[in-house]
Amino acid sequence: CQTGQALITSVTKETKTIAPPKLYDLTTLQREVNRIFGFTAKQTLEYTQSLYEKKLCTYPRTDSQFLSEDMGAMVEKVREAVVSSISFISKVKVQVDNKRVLNSKKVSDHHAIVPTVKIADLERMTLPETERNILLLVANRLLCATGESHIYEMVKAEITCNEYHFYVSGKTVVQNGWKNFEEAWKQEFQATKNEIETVVEEMKVPELKEGMILDKV
């Protein structure tokens, strides 16, 4: 095949959408904090309870992942406070839809865990690193949850050369959306933390069309 020509015999493309994640309830927060920072469920509750008592986040003992529909104005104020106070997030530009997180029917005794507007004073506060990490995680989740969908095009192709068949797949991002916030957060914390999850990027493929001839494989 090194000296032969290759023919692209088929190309399939599929557009896929990944919706923004939901806000944290206590269980999902505990699970995420354990995965990233290694804290136990009990530790996560204690640290988040301390943030609540300092009026930096809302009540942690909740099983809801939404806010009530009368909290729209509050969400916008909190988002503005988060963006203005956290340097690694302030440069991220994403279209916002606060309605994604508002659903009174899915709120039980307490709504989802979110920061309060007091996060605007974060840089002037002295917080334990454990609490600060959790607060930043909760703040970033609010931004992700109110961001645009992540849209990408999945490409699969079959290539034939000298009666051998090769297959290639990859993806092209059409709209990064809420993942802009996720990536900014990971870049910030990977510089100082050994995050458990390894991010593996799928291969990006060039524009392929059925019937194209490739000189080398």
C-alpha positions in Angstrom: 0.0 0.0 0.0 3.0 2.4 0.4 3.3 2.6 -3.4 -0.4 2.3 -4.3 -3.3 4.6 -4.5 -6.1 4.5 -2.0 -9.8 5.0 -2.8 -12.3 6.3 -0.3 -15.2 3.9 -0.8 -17.6 5.2 1.8 -18.0 8.2 4.2 -20.7 8.6 6.8 -21.2 11.7 8.9 -23.5 12.1 11.9 -24.1 15.2 13.9 -24.3 14.6 17.7 -25.3 17.0 20.5 -24.3 16.8 24.2 -26.6 18.8 26.4 -25.2 20.9 29.3 -24.9 18.9 32.6 -27.4 19.5 35.3 -26.6 21.4 38.5 -25.3 19.5 41.5 -27.4 17.9 44.1 -25.5 16.5 47.1 -25.0 13.0 45.7 -23.6 14.1 42.3 -21.4 16.7 44.0 -20.0 14.0 46.4 -19.3 11.7 43.5 -17.6 14.3 41.4 -15.5 15.6 44.2 -14.3 12.1 45.1 -13.4 11.5 41.5 -11.4 14.7 41.1 -10.0 15.5 44.6 -10.4 12.1 46.4 -12.5 13.5 49.3 -14.9 11.1 51.0 -18.7 11.8 50.9 -18.6 12.8 54.5 -15.7 15.3 53.9 -17.5 16.8 50.9 -20.6 17.4 53.0 -18.6 18.9 55.8 -16.7 21.3 53.5 -19.9 22.3 51.6 -21.8 22.8 54.8 -19.0 25.1 56.0 -19.3 27.1 52.7 -23.1 27.3 53.3 -22.5 28.6 56.8 -20.2 31.3 55.4 -23.0 32.1 52.9 -20.9 31.3 49.9 -23.2 28.5 48.6 -26.7 27.3 49.0 -27.9 24.5 51.3 -26.0 21.3 50.5 -28.4 18.6 51.7 -30.6 18.5 48.6 -31.6 15.9 46.1 -32.7 18.5 43.5 -30.7 19.4 40.4 -32.8 22.4 39.4 -33.7 25.8 40.7 -37.3 27.1 41.0 -38.6 29.3 38.2 -38.7 32.4 40.3 -34.9 32.4 40.7 -34.0 33.5 37.2 -32.8 37.0 38.2 -30.7 35.4 41.0 -29.1 33.0 38.6 -28.0 35.9 36.4 -26.5 37.9 39.3 -24.6 34.8 40.5 -23.3 34.1 37.0 -22.0 37.6 36.7 -20.4 37.4 40.2 -18.7 34.1 39.2 -17.4 35.4 35.9 -16.1 38.6 37.4 -14.3 37.0 40.3 -12.7 33.9 38.7 -9.8 34.8 36.4 -9.6 31.6 34.4 -13.3 31.7 33.6 -13.6 35.4 32.8 -12.3 35.1 29.2 -14.7 32.3 28.2 -17.4 33.5 25.9 -20.6 31.3 25.6 -24.2 32.1 24.8 -26.2 31.8 28.0 -29.6 30.2 28.6 -30.5 30.5 32.3 -33.9 28.8 31.7 -32.1 25.4 31.4 -31.7 25.2 35.2 -35.1 26.5 36.1 -37.9 23.9 36.8 -40.0 24.3 39.9 -41.6 20.9 39.3 -38.2 19.2 39.9 -37.4 21.1 43.1 -38.3 19.3 46.3 -37.5 20.7 49.8 -34.3 22.4 48.6 -33.1 23.5 45.2 -29.7 22.5 43.6 -26.4 23.6 45.1 -25.1 26.8 43.6 -22.8 29.6 44.7 -24.2 32.9 46.1 -23.4 36.4 45.0 -20.9 36.6 47.8 -18.5 34.6 45.6 -17.6 38.0 44.1 -15.5 38.6 47.3 -13.6 35.3 46.8 -10.2 36.8 46.0 -10.3 38.8 49.2 -11.2 35.8 51.4 -9.0 33.3 53.1 -10.6 29.9 52.5 -9.1 26.4 53.2 -8.0 24.9 49.9 -10.5 22.1 50.3 -13.5 24.5 50.5 -12.1 26.7 47.8 -11.8 23.8 45.4 -15.4 22.7 46.0 -16.7 26.2 45.6 -14.9 26.7 42.3 -16.3 23.3 41.1 -19.9 24.3 42.1 -19.4 27.7 40.4 -18.1 26.2 37.2 -21.0 23.7 37.1 -23.4 26.6 37.2 -21.7 28.1 34.1 -21.7 24.8 32.3 -25.4 24.1 33.1 -26.5 27.5 31.7 -24.2 27.3 28.6 -24.9 26.2 25.0 -25.0 22.5 23.9 -21.8 20.9 22.7 -22.2 19.9 19.0 -19.8 17.8 17.0 -19.8 15.8 13.7 -18.7 12.2 13.8 -17.0 11.0 10.6 -16.4 7.4 9.6 -14.7 6.4 6.4 -13.7 3.2 4.6 -10.5 3.3 2.4 -9.4 0.6 0.0 -5.9 0.1 -1.3 -4.5 -3.0 -3.2 -7.6 -5.0 -2.0 -6.9 -4.1 1.7 -9.6 -2.3 3.6 -8.8 0.4 6.1 -11.2 2.3 8.5 -10.8 5.7 10.0 -13.0 7.6 12.4 -12.8 11.0 14.1 -14.8 14.1 14.9 -15.0 17.8 14.1 -16.4 20.2 16.8 -19.1 22.4 15.3 -19.9 24.3 18.6 -17.9 23.7 21.7 -20.5 25.3 23.9 -20.5 24.5 27.6 -17.3 22.5 27.3 -15.4 25.8 27.0 -16.0 26.2 30.8 -15.2 22.6 31.5 -11.9 22.8 29.6 -10.9 26.1 31.3 -11.5 24.6 34.7 -9.5 21.5 33.8 -6.6 23.5 32.5 -6.5 25.5 35.7 -6.5 22.5 38.0 -4.3 20.2 36.0 -1.5 22.7 36.5 -1.7 22.1 40.3 -3.7 18.9 40.8 -3.4 15.4 39.5 -6.9 15.0 38.2 -7.9 11.3 38.1 -9.6 11.4 34.7 -7.4 11.4 31.7 -8.8 13.4 28.8 -8.3 11.6 25.5 -9.0 13.5 22.4 -10.5 11.7 19.4 -8.6 12.0 16.2 -9.5 14.9 13.9 -9.9 13.8 10.3 -9.6 16.1 7.2 -12.5 16.6 4.9 -13.2 13.3 3.2 -15.6 12.5 0.3 -16.6 9.2 -1.3 -14.6 8.5 -4.5 -11.5 10.6 -3.4 -8.1 9.2 -4.4 -5.3 9.3 -1.8 -1.7 9.0 -3.0 -0.4 7.3 0.1 -1.9 5.4 3.0 
